[in-house]
C-alpha cells in the first residue's frame, strides 16, 4: 500500500471521528466519502463497521452499569440481520454507483443542514 493510500485512509478516519465528536453520528458516512477513493466498497464497508464497533464499545464500556439487556436485544437482532443483508445486497453494486450515491447523500445533507443554520 502506498503512502498516499494510507494517508487518505487516516484522513478519512480522523475526519469521521471529528464529525462523530461534533454531532454524535455520521462517522461512517463521512469516512466513506474518503475511503471509496482508494479502496473497494467491500473493504470500505468493513472498515466502517469496525470503526463503528470500536466507537460503540467505548461508549458501552462507560454506560455498562445502566444497560438493560431486555431493551437492547430489540435493537441488536435487527442490526445483526441488517449487517448480513447489507453484505448480500451490497455485492452487486459497482464502485462508481456507490461513490455517486454517497456523494449525493452528503450534498443533500449539507443543503439540509445549511438551511437549519
C-alpha positions in Angstrom: 0.0 0.0 0.0 1.4 3.4 -0.9 1.7 6.3 1.5 -0.9 8.2 -0.5 -3.5 5.4 0.2 -2.5 5.2 3.8 -2.7 9.0 4.3 -6.2 9.1 2.7 -7.4 6.3 4.9 -6.0 8.1 8.0 -7.6 11.4 7.0 -11.0 9.7 6.4 -10.7 8.1 9.9 -9.7 11.4 11.5 -12.5 13.4 9.9 -15.0 10.7 10.5 -14.2 10.7 14.2 -14.2 14.5 14.2 -17.7 14.6 12.8 -18.8 12.0 15.3 -17.4 14.1 18.1 -19.2 17.1 16.9 -22.6 15.6 16.1 -22.7 12.1 17.7 -23.3 10.4 14.3 -22.2 10.3 10.7 -18.8 8.7 11.3 -19.2 6.0 8.6 -20.8 8.2 6.0 -18.1 10.9 6.2 -15.3 8.3 6.3 -16.8 6.5 3.3 -16.5 9.7 1.2 -12.7 9.5 1.7 -12.2 5.8 1.7 -14.1 5.0 -1.5 -11.5 6.9 -3.5 -8.7 4.4 -2.5 -10.4 1.1 -1.8 -13.2 -1.1 -3.0 -16.7 -0.7 -1.4 -16.5 -4.0 0.4 -13.2 -3.0 2.1 -14.6 0.4 3.0 -17.8 -1.0 4.5 -15.7 -3.5 6.6 -13.7 -0.5 7.9 -16.9 1.5 8.7 -18.3 -1.5 10.6 -15.0 -1.9 12.5 -14.8 1.8 13.3 -18.5 1.8 14.5 -17.9 -1.2 16.7 -14.8 0.3 18.3 -16.6 3.6 18.9 -19.7 1.9 20.2 -17.6 -0.3 22.5 -16.1 2.8 24.1 -19.5 4.2 24.9 -20.8 0.9 26.0 -17.9 0.5 28.5 -18.8 3.8 30.1 -22.5 3.0 30.3 -22.3 -0.7 31.1 -24.0 -0.4 34.5 -27.1 1.2 33.1 -27.6 -1.1 30.1 -30.9 -3.0 30.1 -30.4 -6.2 28.0 -34.2 -6.7 27.6 -34.4 -3.4 25.8 -31.1 -3.7 24.0 -31.9 -7.1 22.4 -34.7 -5.4 20.4 -32.0 -3.3 18.7 -29.3 -6.0 18.4 -31.3 -8.6 16.5 -32.4 -6.2 13.6 -28.8 -4.9 13.5 -27.4 -8.3 13.0 -29.9 -9.1 10.3 -29.1 -5.7 8.6 -25.4 -6.4 8.6 -25.8 -9.8 6.8 -28.5 -8.4 4.4 -26.2 -5.5 3.5 -23.4 -7.8 2.6 -25.7 -9.9 0.4 -27.3 -7.0 -1.4 -24.1 -4.8 -1.5 -22.0 -7.1 -3.6 -23.7 -6.4 -7.0 -23.1 -2.6 -6.8 -20.2 -1.2 -8.7 -17.7 1.4 -7.3 -18.9 4.3 -9.4 -22.5 3.9 -8.3 -21.5 3.7 -4.6 -19.3 6.8 -5.0 -22.2 8.7 -6.7 -24.7 7.7 -4.0 -22.5 8.6 -1.1 -21.6 12.0 -2.7 -25.2 12.7 -3.5 -26.3 11.9 0.1 -23.5 14.1 1.5 -24.6 17.0 -0.7 -28.3 16.6 0.3 -27.3 16.5 4.0 -25.1 19.6 3.5 -28.0 21.5 1.9 -30.4 20.5 4.6 -28.0 21.4 7.4 -27.1 24.7 5.7 -30.8 25.8 5.8 -31.1 24.9 9.5 -28.0 27.0 10.5 
